[in-house]
Amino acid sequence: MKKYLALLSLILIVNRCYCQDIIITKEGKVTKVPETVDKSMSTKKALLFIDSTGLTSWEENQRKEVMNTLWKSFHLTATFLQQPESDLPKFYKWLWKDKEGVDAVATHYKLLSDSLMKYSLNFPPKKESSFYILDSILRRSLSPENRLFVLDKDKSDRGNYIITLKTKDLANQFLLRLYNAAFSYPPNSDFTIITQKQYDDLKVKANQQKEALTAALKTAEGLVGPDVLIKLYETEQSFARYSDHDFLFKLLRTPWVKTWLWKNNGEIKLNPLPFTDEELLPDTSSVNQKKANYLKRYVDTTLERRIVKDSLRNIATFIQDVNYLGKEEELFRDSSAYRKTLSSNLEKANKTHLVTRTINEIRIPFQSPGLSHIQYFYEKQSGPAPEEKAPSIFTDTRLFASVYNVPKGHSIHFNKIKEAGIKDESETQSQINDAMGSIASLSTLMSPAVPVITTLLAGTVKSFPINKDEINKAAKQGGDNKNFNKSFTTIPSFWKSIASEVVENPLVKPSIITFSELSRFVADSATFAEVKEEYSKEVSPLIKSGKKNLLKDMRDEIIAAYWGKLISVKIAPAVVNALRRDTLYISMAIKTINTVPPRTVKETEDSDPQYKTWQYPFKTDDSTRSYTYAINDITAKDSSTMVNLSYKTGRRHFIQVSAGLAYTFPEVKTNTLDQTGGQIKVGTSSQQYRFYAGIHIYPFGLFLLDKFVGTKKTALGRINILAGVGLPKAIENFYLGVGYDFGPGVRINTGVHFHSYNQYAVSNDQVTDDSKIYKAHFPFVSLGIDPAGLVKALNIFNL
């Protein structure tokens, strides 16, 4: 941040803008600086003001918002994975073959969420972990050095200093950088070569497995005998082989899946993004097959009829009909849904790719001689446009207007609606002349003592049914019983022979024993103990009586009862539950196949600013004229006038004449001589004020169209040098001085009053010498106006 502010300050000091102080808000808009803002960060020469504190605070709030959003995803995923009874965590444990894998992912996401909660990404990335890419990119993307606001380097464009405010979407930037890094990470290389056809094949195979498992479960709702049980078991084993070797499950076991669990709050998506490359989207266009078949039949019958009946002169239409062959589906293909998919995919891609966005492009003219700059801040007008008057300007001045914060989709047009010639006189002169004329017209009705000086100033979010007879029948068909001829002389030897017999039952095949969930049931002591207890009272009398045929029948019945109980209570439910689990897991796996992951994603920039500055150079010429422009706000739908702007142009004047009243502070005496009656009488008269007329020279040029007080631009132009004479005795009174126009045409001067002084020499009552000398009196003060105004004033008093 410091380097940007240092660069900005340097640029601003060098360029010296003419504009008023402005401030760039956190929304990226430009407004005027409020009076209460401390402008100490600004410079006298550089009038652009940046509220860096506000921007920094806003950037930090945006960063926290991104962190909070990511925290929610990591926290939800970690919490979800720590619920072992939920279907998805159980699926992950089965998929990744170890409980530690699920716990490791949950622990990692909890670490991330804890770190984000504290807004301190201090966790060390572990390179041996599949998450180190995520860790390092997350820390880098959200570091304070990664600016949200970017200030473009200065560039000159037609005399403008340009500031481009850009903002970064930190969430999108993090997502895209993580995606590219994880996509190219070697353990995830299978994702880089997958095609849409492979994805389609994966879906077909996965759905075949789901159909087989669903059919097996439907079978299990009926009778579960030994044969049915074996078929169910074989279906389950088929799924086990599929899940161990199919490409879909290979993809699901890559580090990619664990890396992106947070993106979907714990759910697996092979493509975590809501879009893919356009060429990887499956074509979902549908064909109206009924219409296509009608057309095919029609073309076929038409051609057959032409072949039989037409002649060569109809060959042109025949060729035309032949060209319809094979085009039936093309003609009746509805691709609207596909086009909608393409459009939605593109919209989502553009939204995700967008990282840098231009908020505002601000143009401020460089200071240059003869430039006058008018600033407007865009405001939508709902009523009549306000009328505004710009300060009058010199004819050799370039008048330039800037309208800031014009929203995207709006354009500003400057239309001249009025132009006229005007008098080259100031408002002060005009008001004085008008006032004097009005007073003169009333002077005949008023006292002559009307004050000379008046006027001026005008001041805006089920147990499965077991068929016992079938089980007993199946058990009795167990083949040759090797223990049949054994003697059962004691009760222990009888039960021992039965215990060894159960493991040689046809149901106990190696394929079943290898099934982990059934192998422990083969010699299930608890079930055998239950059966032994049920038959112990019946076996003991038979052994004591030595009835071997009856004992054989009893043995067969006991074995059948054992297997019937084992199948119905433990084996069948275990196989069925495994099938249910497999059906659930294949359904989950199918849901992961949304779209093919894009090959690459790139960060894009929207360089079209949300707000921009519109500028316009107004017309000026050598004459004194007035202009009125309508500043129009134009959109695609409507237009309105933002403001009507008027301004005047006038020349600089270097010589002006004036008349007025001068007052000399030292006493101005005039000697008089009277020789009446042969007697000389010498007298003295004094007059400190008198009317004067004079010429004013303006070294820097007077601008008559200026306001009464004036501006810094015209201040020097008010300085004048006066050369005047007193009235009525012009030859006896000369005035030479300097002055200032407080209003163009209202001049106050001071300087030296040169007064003619008569000097007499008298001897013997005779005037022997008569001479005139000029005496300087300092200072005098004069107030002058245009001669026409003074004449009107004198007429009021009949002077």
C-alpha positions in Angstrom: 0.0 0.0 0.0 2.8 2.4 0.9 4.5 2.1 -2.5 1.2 2.8 -4.3 0.6 5.9 -2.1 4.2 7.1 -2.7 3.8 6.7 -6.4 0.5 8.4 -6.4 1.8 11.3 -4.3 4.8 11.8 -6.6 2.6 11.8 -9.7 0.1 14.2 -8.2 2.7 16.7 -7.1 4.3 16.7 -10.6 1.2 17.0 -12.6 -0.6 19.8 -10.7 -4.2 19.3 -11.6 -6.6 22.3 -12.0 -9.6 20.4 -10.6 -11.3 20.9 -7.3 -10.5 18.5 -4.4 -12.1 15.2 -5.0 -12.3 11.9 -3.0 -12.4 8.3 -4.2 -14.8 6.3 -2.0 -14.7 2.7 -1.1 -17.3 1.9 -3.8 -14.9 3.3 -6.4 -16.9 6.4 -7.0 -15.6 10.0 -7.1 -17.1 12.7 -4.9 -16.2 16.1 -3.6 -14.1 16.3 -0.5 -16.3 17.2 2.5 -15.4 20.3 4.4 -14.6 18.2 7.6 -12.0 16.0 5.8 -8.5 16.6 6.9 -6.7 17.5 3.7 -3.2 17.3 5.2 -2.5 14.3 2.9 -3.1 16.4 -0.1 -0.8 19.1 -1.5 -1.4 22.6 -2.5 -0.3 21.9 -6.0 -1.9 18.5 -6.4 -5.6 18.9 -5.7 -6.5 15.2 -6.0 -7.3 13.7 -2.6 -7.3 9.9 -2.0 -8.9 8.6 1.2 -6.4 5.8 1.6 -7.5 5.0 5.1 -11.1 4.3 3.9 -9.9 2.2 1.0 -7.5 0.2 3.3 -10.4 -0.4 5.8 -12.7 -1.5 3.0 -10.1 -3.9 1.5 -9.6 -5.5 4.9 -13.4 -5.9 5.3 -13.6 -7.6 1.8 -10.7 -9.9 2.7 -12.4 -10.9 5.9 -15.6 -11.6 4.0 -13.7 -14.0 1.7 -12.1 -15.6 4.7 -15.4 -16.0 6.4 -16.9 -17.7 3.3 -14.0 -20.1 3.0 -14.2 -20.7 6.8 -17.8 -21.8 6.5 -16.9 -24.3 3.8 -13.9 -25.8 5.7 -15.8 -25.8 9.0 -18.9 -27.6 7.5 -16.7 -30.2 5.8 -14.7 -30.9 8.9 -17.8 -31.2 11.0 -19.5 -33.4 8.5 -16.5 -35.8 8.2 -16.5 -36.1 12.0 -20.0 -37.7 11.9 -19.1 -41.4 11.4 -22.7 -42.5 11.2 -23.5 -40.3 8.2 -23.6 -42.0 4.8 -20.9 -39.9 3.2 -18.2 -40.3 5.8 -18.9 -44.1 5.8 -18.6 -44.0 2.0 -15.2 -42.2 2.3 -13.9 -44.7 4.8 -14.9 -47.6 2.5 -13.5 -45.7 -0.6 -10.2 -44.8 1.0 -9.9 -48.1 2.8 -8.8 -46.6 6.1 -10.4 -44.6 8.8 -7.2 -42.5 9.3 -7.7 -41.1 5.8 -11.0 -39.6 6.7 -9.8 -38.3 10.0 -6.8 -36.7 8.4 -8.9 -34.8 6.0 -11.3 -33.7 8.8 -8.3 -32.6 10.9 -6.8 -30.6 8.1 -10.0 -28.7 7.3 -10.5 -28.0 10.9 -7.0 -26.5 11.1 -7.9 -24.4 8.1 -11.2 -23.2 9.6 -9.5 -22.4 12.9 -6.8 -20.4 11.2 -9.3 -18.5 9.0 -11.4 -17.8 12.1 -8.5 -15.9 13.6 -7.6 -14.3 10.2 -4.0 -15.6 10.6 -2.8 -18.0 8.0 0.2 -19.2 10.0 -0.1 -23.0 9.5 2.9 -24.5 7.8 2.1 -26.3 4.5 3.1 -29.9 4.7 4.6 -31.0 1.4 4.0 -34.7 2.2 0.3 -33.9 2.4 -2.0 -33.7 -0.6 -3.2 -30.3 0.8 0.1 -28.4 0.7 -1.0 -26.7 -2.6 -4.2 -25.6 -1.0 -2.4 -24.3 2.1 0.2 -22.3 0.2 -2.2 -20.8 -2.4 -4.7 -19.9 0.3 -2.1 -18.1 2.4 -0.7 -16.3 -0.7 -4.0 -15.2 -2.1 -5.3 -13.7 1.2 -2.0 -12.1 2.3 -2.2 -8.3 2.9 0.2 -7.8 0.0 -2.3 -9.0 -2.5 -4.1 -5.8 -3.1 -7.8 -5.5 -3.7 -7.5 -2.1 -5.3 -4.9 -1.6 -8.0 -3.8 1.8 -9.2 -2.6 1.8 -12.8 0.5 3.6 -13.7 -0.1 7.1 -14.9 -0.4 7.6 -18.6 -1.1 10.7 -20.7 -4.1 10.7 -23.0 -4.9 14.0 -24.7 -3.6 16.0 -21.7 -5.4 13.9 -19.1 -4.0 12.2 -16.0 -5.8 8.9 -15.8 -6.5 6.9 -12.6 -7.9 3.4 -13.1 -9.3 1.8 -10.0 -9.5 -2.0 -10.2 -10.7 -4.5 -7.7 -9.7 -8.2 -7.3 -12.1 -11.0 -6.5 -9.9 -12.8 -4.0 -12.2 -15.8 -3.8 -12.1 -16.4 -7.6 -8.4 -15.8 -7.7 -7.8 -18.3 -5.0 -10.1 -20.9 -6.6 -8.5 -20.6 -10.1 -4.9 -20.7 -8.8 -5.7 -23.7 -6.6 -7.5 -25.4 -9.5 -4.6 -25.0 -12.0 -2.0 -26.1 -9.4 -4.0 -29.2 -8.2 -4.9 -30.1 -11.8 -1.2 -30.3 -12.8 -0.1 -32.0 -9.5 1.3 -35.5 -10.6 -0.9 -37.7 -8.4 -3.9 -36.1 -10.1 -2.6 -36.7 -13.7 -5.5 -39.0 -14.6 -7.8 -35.9 -14.7 -5.7 -34.2 -17.3 -6.3 -36.9 -20.0 -10.0 -37.8 -19.3 -12.4 -37.2 -22.2 -16.2 -36.9 -22.4 -16.4 -40.4 -24.0 -14.6 -41.8 -20.9 -17.0 -40.0 -18.7 -19.9 -41.4 -20.7 -18.5 -44.9 -20.4 -18.0 -44.5 -16.6 -21.7 -43.5 -16.3 -22.8 -46.5 -18.4 -20.7 -49.0 -16.3 -21.7 -47.4 -13.0 -25.4 -47.6 -13.9 -25.0 -51.2 -14.9 -23.6 -52.0 -11.5 -26.4 -50.1 -9.9 -29.0 -52.0 -11.9 -27.4 -55.4 -10.9 -27.4 -54.4 -7.2 -31.0 -53.1 -7.3 -32.1 -56.4 -8.9 -30.2 -58.4 -6.3 -31.9 -56.5 -3.5 -35.3 -57.1 -5.1 -34.5 -60.8 -5.2 -33.6 -60.7 -1.5 -37.1 -59.5 -0.7 -38.3 -63.1 -1.5 -37.0 -66.4 -0.2 -33.3 -66.5 0.6 -32.3 -70.1 0.3 -28.7 -71.4 -0.2 -28.8 -71.0 -4.0 -30.3 -67.5 -3.8 -27.8 -66.6 -1.1 -24.9 -67.6 -3.3 -26.2 -65.5 -6.2 -26.5 -62.5 -3.9 -23.0 -63.1 -2.7 -21.7 -63.3 -6.2 -23.4 -60.0 -7.1 -21.7 -58.4 -4.1 -18.3 -59.8 -5.1 -18.8 -58.5 -8.7 -19.3 -55.0 -7.3 -16.2 -55.4 -5.1 -14.1 -56.3 -8.1 -15.6 -53.4 -10.1 -14.9 -50.9 -7.4 -11.3 -52.1 -7.1 -10.4 -51.8 -10.8 -12.8 -49.4 -12.5 -11.4 -46.0 -13.7 -14.2 -44.1 -11.9 -13.1 -45.4 -8.5 -9.5 -44.8 -9.4 -10.4 -41.2 -9.9 -12.3 -41.1 -6.6 -9.2 -42.3 -4.8 -6.8 -39.5 -6.1 -5.7 -36.6 -3.9 -7.8 -34.4 -6.2 -11.0 -35.6 -4.5 -9.8 -34.9 -0.9 -8.5 -31.5 -2.0 -11.9 -30.3 -3.3 -14.2 -31.8 -0.6 -14.5 -28.3 1.0 -15.8 -26.8 -2.3 -19.0 -28.8 -2.1 -19.3 -28.9 1.7 -18.1 -32.5 1.9 -19.7 -34.0 -1.2 -17.5 -35.4 -4.0 -17.6 -33.8 -7.4 -15.1 -34.9 -9.9 -15.4 -31.5 -11.4 -15.7 -29.0 -8.5 -16.4 -26.1 -10.8 -19.9 -25.3 -12.2 -18.7 -25.3 -15.8 -16.4 -27.2 -18.2 -14.8 -26.6 -21.6 -17.4 -26.2 -24.3 -16.0 -29.0 -26.4 -16.3 -31.4 -23.4 -20.0 -30.8 -22.9 -22.2 -33.7 -24.2 -24.5 -32.8 -27.0 -28.0 -33.1 -25.4 -29.9 -32.3 -28.6 -33.0 -34.5 -29.0 -34.5 -35.8 -32.3 -38.3 -36.1 -32.9 -37.9 -39.6 -34.2 -41.6 -39.9 -35.2 -41.3 -36.9 -37.6 -38.0 -38.2 -38.9 -39.5 -41.6 -39.7 -42.4 -39.9 -41.5 -40.0 -37.9 -43.7 -37.9 -41.0 -44.4 -41.0 -43.0 -45.5 -42.2 -40.0 -47.6 -38.9 -39.6 -49.4 -38.5 -43.3 -50.0 -42.0 -43.6 -51.5 -41.6 -40.4 -53.5 -38.4 -41.6 -55.1 -39.8 -45.0 -55.9 -42.8 -43.4 -57.6 -40.6 -41.0 -59.6 -38.3 -43.9 -60.7 -41.3 -45.8 -62.1 -43.3 -42.9 -63.7 -41.0 -39.8 -64.2 -38.9 -39.1 -67.3 -35.4 -37.5 -67.6 -36.9 -34.0 -67.9 -37.8 -34.1 -64.2 -34.2 -35.0 -63.2 -33.7 -31.6 -61.4 -36.6 -32.2 -59.0 -35.5 -35.9 -58.7 -32.0 -34.8 -57.6 -33.6 -32.4 -55.1 -35.6 -35.2 -53.5 -32.5 -37.5 -53.5 -30.7 -34.9 -51.4 -33.2 -35.3 -48.6 -32.0 -38.9 -48.0 -30.3 -39.3 -44.6 -31.2 -35.8 -43.5 -34.3 -36.8 -41.5 -32.8 -36.5 -38.0 -30.9 -33.4 -38.9 -34.1 -31.7 -40.0 -36.0 -32.6 -36.9 -33.3 -32.1 -34.3 -34.1 -29.9 -31.4 -30.9 -28.3 -30.1 -32.6 -25.6 -28.0 -31.8 -27.4 -24.7 -28.2 -27.9 -25.8 -27.9 -24.2 -26.7 -29.3 -23.3 -23.3 -26.7 -25.6 -21.7 -24.0 -24.0 -23.7 -25.1 -20.5 -22.7 -25.4 -21.4 -19.0 -22.0 -23.0 -19.1 -20.4 -19.9 -20.7 -22.1 -17.6 -18.2 -20.8 -19.6 -15.2 -17.3 -19.8 -16.8 -17.1 -16.1 -17.4 -18.3 -15.4 -13.8 -15.7 -17.7 -12.3 -12.9 -16.6 -14.6 -13.4 -12.9 -13.7 -10.8 -11.9 -11.1 -10.0 -8.3 -11.9 -12.7 -5.8 -12.6 -12.3 -2.1 -13.4 -14.4 0.0 -11.1 -13.7 3.5 -12.2 -11.7 5.3 -14.9 -11.0 8.8 -13.7 -9.7 11.4 -16.1 -8.3 14.7 -14.8 -6.8 17.3 -17.2 -3.2 18.4 -16.7 -2.7 22.0 -15.7 -1.9 24.0 -18.8 -2.1 27.7 -19.8 -5.5 28.8 -20.9 -7.4 25.8 -19.5 -10.6 26.2 -17.6 -12.1 23.0 -16.2 -15.7 22.4 -15.1 -16.5 19.3 -13.0 -19.8 17.5 -12.7 -20.6 14.4 -10.7 -23.2 12.2 -12.4 -26.7 12.4 -11.0 -29.8 10.9 -12.5 -32.4 13.6 -12.9 -36.0 12.7 -12.3 -37.5 16.2 -12.8 -36.6 19.3 -14.8 -32.9 19.8 -15.4 -31.3 22.5 -13.3 -29.9 25.7 -14.9 -26.3 26.5 -14.1 -24.0 29.3 -15.1 -20.3 28.7 -15.5 -17.9 31.5 -14.8 -17.3 33.7 -17.9 -14.0 32.9 -19.7 -11.5 34.7 -21.9 -11.9 34.2 -25.6 -8.4 32.6 -25.7 -9.3 30.1 -22.9 -10.0 26.4 -23.6 -13.2 25.5 -21.7 -13.3 21.8 -20.8 -15.9 19.8 -18.9 -15.7 16.4 -17.1 -18.6 14.4 -15.9 -17.4 11.8 -13.3 -19.1 8.5 -12.2 -21.1 7.9 -15.4 -22.5 4.4 -14.9 -21.8 1.6 -17.4 -24.5 1.7 -20.2 -24.8 5.5 -20.0 -23.3 8.1 -22.3 -23.0 11.8 -21.9 -23.7 14.1 -24.9 -23.2 17.9 -24.9 -25.7 19.6 -27.2 -25.6 23.4 -28.0 -29.1 24.8 -27.7 -28.4 28.5 -27.7 -25.7 31.0 -28.9 -25.9 34.8 -29.0 -23.8 38.0 -29.1 -23.8 40.0 -25.9 -22.5 43.4 -24.7 -18.9 43.5 -23.7 -19.5 44.9 -20.3 -19.5 43.5 -16.8 -22.6 42.9 -14.6 -21.3 45.7 -12.4 -21.3 48.2 -15.3 -24.6 47.0 -16.5 -26.2 47.4 -13.1 -24.7 50.8 -12.5 -25.9 52.1 -15.9 -29.4 50.6 -15.4 -29.6 52.0 -11.8 -28.5 55.5 -12.9 -31.0 55.5 -15.8 -33.8 54.5 -13.5 -32.9 57.1 -11.0 -32.6 59.8 -13.7 -36.0 59.0 -15.0 -37.4 59.7 -11.5 -35.2 62.7 -10.8 -37.8 65.3 -11.8 -40.1 64.0 -9.1 -37.5 63.7 -6.4 -35.3 66.0 -4.3 -31.9 66.8 -5.8 -30.4 65.5 -2.7 -30.6 61.9 -3.8 -27.5 60.1 -2.7 -24.9 59.6 -5.5 -23.9 56.1 -4.5 -26.6 53.4 -4.2 -27.2 49.9 -5.5 -25.6 46.7 -6.3 -25.2 43.2 -5.1 -27.5 40.4 -5.7 -27.1 38.0 -3.6 -28.2 28.0 -3.4 -30.4 -22.1 2.2 -36.9 -56.4 7.7 -36.1 -59.6 8.6 -36.0 -61.8 5.5 -38.4 -64.7 5.4 -36.6 -68.0 5.7 -38.3 -71.2 4.3 -37.3 -73.7 7.0 -38.5 -76.7 4.9 -36.3 -75.6 2.0 -33.3 -75.1 4.2 -33.8 -78.6 5.8 -34.3 -80.2 2.4 -31.1 -78.5 1.1 -29.2 -79.7 4.2 -30.4 -83.2 3.9 -29.1 -83.3 0.3 -25.6 -82.7 1.6 -24.1 -85.8 -0.1 -22.0 -88.5 1.5 -21.6 -88.0 5.2 -18.2 -89.3 6.2 -19.2 -89.5 9.8 -22.3 -91.6 9.2 -20.7 -94.9 10.2 -19.0 -93.4 13.2 -20.2 -94.8 16.5 -21.9 -92.3 18.7 -21.3 -94.1 22.0 -21.1 -90.9 24.1 -22.9 -87.5 24.0 -19.6 -85.6 23.6 -18.5 -87.7 20.6 -21.9 -87.1 19.0 -21.7 -83.3 19.2 -18.1 -83.3 18.1 -19.0 -85.2 14.9 -21.8 -82.8 14.2 -19.4 -79.8 14.8 -17.0 -81.2 12.3 -19.8 -81.9 9.9 -21.1 -78.4 9.7 -17.9 -77.2 8.0 -18.2 -79.8 5.3 -21.7 -78.7 4.3 -22.1 -77.7 0.6 -22.8 -74.2 1.6 -19.3 -73.8 3.1 -17.4 -73.2 -0.1 -14.1 -71.4 -0.4 -15.7 -68.5 -2.2 -18.0 -67.9 0.7 -15.3 -68.4 3.3 -13.2 -65.6 1.7 -16.1 -63.2 2.1 -14.9 -61.3 5.2 -18.3 -60.7 6.5 -19.3 -64.4 6.3 -16.1 -66.3 7.2 -16.6 -65.7 10.9 -20.1 -67.2 10.7 -19.0 -70.7 9.4 -18.3 -72.1 12.8 -20.3 -69.8 14.8 -20.1 -71.2 18.4 -23.0 -69.1 19.7 -25.4 -70.4 17.0 -24.1 -74.0 17.5 -24.6 -73.6 21.2 -28.2 -72.5 20.7 -29.0 -75.5 18.5 -27.2 -77.9 20.8 -29.3 -76.6 23.7 -32.5 -77.0 21.7 -31.7 -80.7 20.9 -29.8 -81.9 23.9 -32.8 -83.4 25.6 -33.8 -85.4 22.5 -30.2 -86.6 21.7 -29.4 -88.0 25.2 -32.1 -90.8 25.2 -31.2 -91.9 21.6 -27.5 -92.3 22.5 -28.2 -94.3 25.6 -30.6 -96.6 23.6 -28.0 -96.9 20.7 -30.5 -96.3 18.0 -28.1 -95.4 15.2 -30.7 -94.8 12.4 -32.6 -92.4 14.6 -29.4 -90.7 15.6 -28.5 -90.2 11.9 -31.9 -88.6 11.3 -31.4 -86.4 14.4 -27.9 -85.4 13.2 -29.2 -84.3 9.8 -32.0 -82.4 11.4 -29.6 -80.6 13.8 -27.3 -79.7 11.0 -30.2 -78.3 8.9 -31.4 -76.3 12.0 -27.9 -74.9 12.5 -27.6 -73.7 8.9 -31.2 -72.5 8.8 -30.6 -70.4 11.9 -27.2 -69.2 10.7 -28.5 -68.1 7.3 -31.7 -66.4 8.5 -30.2 -64.7 11.5 -26.7 -63.8 10.4 -25.5 -64.7 6.9 -28.4 -63.5 4.8 -28.8 -60.2 6.6 -25.0 -59.6 6.3 -25.1 -60.2 2.5 -28.2 -58.1 2.1 -26.8 -55.3 4.1 -23.6 -55.4 2.0 -25.8 -55.1 -1.1 -27.7 -52.2 0.3 -24.4 -50.5 1.2 -23.0 -51.2 -2.3 -26.2 -49.7 -3.9 -25.9 -46.6 -1.8 -22.2 -46.2 -2.6 -22.6 -46.7 -6.3 -25.4 -44.1 -6.2 -23.0 -41.7 -4.5 -20.3 -42.5 -7.0 -22.7 -41.8 -9.9 -23.5 -38.4 -8.5 -19.9 -37.4 -8.7 -19.9 -37.6 -12.5 -21.3 -34.2 -13.2 -19.1 -32.8 -16.0 -15.5 -33.3 -17.2 -13.2 -30.9 -15.3 -12.0 -28.0 -17.6 -8.5 -28.5 -19.0 -7.4 -25.1 -17.8 -8.9 -22.1 -16.2 -7.6 -18.6 -16.6 -7.9 -15.3 -14.7 -9.7 -12.7 -16.8 -10.2 -9.0 -16.4 -13.2 -6.9 -17.2 -11.6 -3.7 -18.4 -14.9 -2.0 -19.2 -15.2 0.3 -16.1 -18.4 0.3 -14.0 -18.0 4.1 -13.9 -16.1 6.4 -16.2 -15.4 10.0 -16.9 -16.9 11.7 -20.0 -15.2 14.9 -21.3 -16.1 17.6 -23.7 -14.2 20.7 -25.1 -16.6 23.6 -25.5 -16.5 26.0 -28.4 -15.0 29.5 -28.0 -14.2 32.3 -30.5 -12.9 35.9 -30.6 -16.2 37.6 -30.0 -18.1 38.3 -26.8 -20.9 35.7 -26.8 -23.1 33.6 -24.6 -23.6 29.9 -25.0 -26.0 27.4 -23.5 -25.4 23.6 -23.6 -27.7 20.7 -22.6 -25.7 18.0 -20.9 -27.7 14.9 -21.8 -27.7 11.4 -20.2 -28.3 8.8 -22.9 -29.1 5.1 -22.5 -30.3 2.4 -24.8 -33.9 3.0 -23.6 -34.2 6.6 -22.8 -32.5 10.0 -22.3 -32.7 12.9 -19.9 -31.0 16.2 -19.4 -28.7 16.3 -16.5 -28.1 20.0 -16.5 -28.3 23.1 -18.7 -25.0 24.9 -18.6 -24.5 28.5 -19.7 -21.3 30.4 -20.1 -20.0 33.6 -21.7 -16.8 34.5 -23.5 -15.1 37.9 -23.6 -11.9 39.7 -24.6 -9.2 41.2 -22.4 -9.2 45.0 -22.4 -6.0 47.0 -21.9 -7.4 50.6 -22.0 -10.5 51.9 -20.4 -11.9 55.4 -19.7 -13.6 56.4 -16.5 -15.0 59.4 -14.7 -15.7 59.9 -11.1 -14.9 61.7 -7.9 -11.4 62.3 -6.5 -10.5 63.4 -3.0 -7.0 64.8 -2.2 -6.1 64.5 1.5 -3.6 67.5 1.8 -5.3 70.9 1.5 -5.2 72.1 -2.2 -5.1 75.9 -2.1 -5.6 78.3 -5.0 -4.5 82.0 -4.9 -6.7 84.6 -6.5 -5.9 88.3 -7.2 -8.5 91.1 -7.4 -7.4 94.6 -8.7 -10.8 96.3 -8.5 -10.7 100.0 -7.8 -7.0 100.2 -8.2 -6.5 98.2 -5.1 -5.0 94.8 -5.0 -6.7 92.1 -3.0 -5.1 88.6 -2.7 -7.3 85.7 -1.7 -6.9 82.0 -1.1 -9.5 79.3 -1.9 -9.3 75.5 -1.1 -11.0 72.5 -2.8 -10.1 68.9 -1.9 -12.6 67.0 -4.0 -13.5 67.4 -7.6 -14.8 65.3 -10.5 -12.3 63.8 -12.8 -12.1 62.0 -16.2 -9.2 59.7 -17.0 -7.7 56.8 -18.9 -6.9 53.5 -17.2 -4.2 51.3 -18.6 -4.4 47.6 -17.6 -1.0 45.9 -18.1 -2.4 42.4 -17.6 -5.8 43.0 -19.4 -9.1 43.6 -17.7 -11.9 41.0 -18.1 -15.2 42.9 -18.1 -17.4 39.7 -17.9 -15.9 38.9 -14.5 -17.9 38.8 -11.3 -17.7 41.7 -8.9 -15.2 40.1 -6.6 -13.4 38.2 -9.3 -11.2 35.1 -9.3 -7.6 34.3 -8.9 -7.3 34.1 -12.7 -8.5 37.6 -13.2 -7.0 39.3 -10.1 -4.0 40.7 -11.9 -6.1 42.0 -14.7 -7.8 44.4 -12.3 -4.6 46.4 -11.6 -4.6 49.7 -13.6 -2.5 52.8 -14.1 -4.6 56.1 -14.1 -3.9 59.3 -16.0 -6.7 61.8 -15.5 -7.7 65.4 -15.3 -9.9 67.3 -12.9 -13.2 68.7 -14.0 -14.1 71.4 -14.8 -10.6 72.9 -14.7 -8.9 70.2 -16.6 -5.7 72.1 -17.4 -5.2 73.0 -13.7 -5.6 69.4 -12.2 -3.8 66.3 -13.3 -4.0 62.9 -11.6 -1.5 60.2 -11.9 -1.8 57.0 -9.9 -2.4 53.2 -9.6 -5.6 51.4 -8.7 -7.7 48.3 -8.7 -11.1 47.4 -10.0 -13.1 45.8 -7.2 -15.6 45.1 -9.9 -15.0 45.6 -13.6 -15.9 49.3 -14.1 -15.7 50.2 -10.4 -12.2 51.6 -10.0 -10.5 52.9 -6.8 -7.2 54.6 -7.5 -4.6 56.5 -5.4 -1.6 58.5 -6.4 -0.4 62.1 -6.9 -2.6 65.1 -7.6 -0.7 67.8 -9.6 -2.5 71.1 -9.1 -1.9 74.4 -10.9 -0.8 77.1 -8.5 -0.8 80.9 -9.4 2.1 82.8 -8.1 2.1 86.7 -8.1 4.8 89.3 -7.5 3.4 92.7 -6.3 5.3 95.9 -5.9 3.7 99.3 -5.2 0.3 97.9 -5.6 1.3 96.7 -9.0 1.5 93.1 -10.2 5.0 92.8 -11.5 5.1 89.1 -12.2 2.4 86.5 -12.8 3.3 82.8 -13.2 1.8 79.3 -12.9 3.5 76.5 -11.1 2.3 72.9 -10.5 2.4 71.5 -7.0 2.2 67.8 -6.2 -0.3 66.7 -3.5 -0.2 63.1 -2.2 -2.2 61.1 -1.8 -5.5 61.3 -3.5 -8.2 58.6 -3.6 -10.7 58.3 -6.4 -13.7 56.3 -7.2 -14.5 56.0 -10.9 -17.1 54.4 -13.1 -17.9 54.4 -16.8 -18.4 58.0 -18.1 -21.9 57.1 -19.3 -22.9 56.2 -15.8 -21.4 59.3 -14.4 -23.2 61.6 -16.9 -26.5 60.1 -15.9 -25.6 60.7 -12.3 -24.7 64.3 -12.9 -28.0 64.8 -14.8 -29.8 63.8 -11.7 -28.4 66.7 -9.8 -28.4 69.1 -12.8 -24.7 69.5 -12.6 
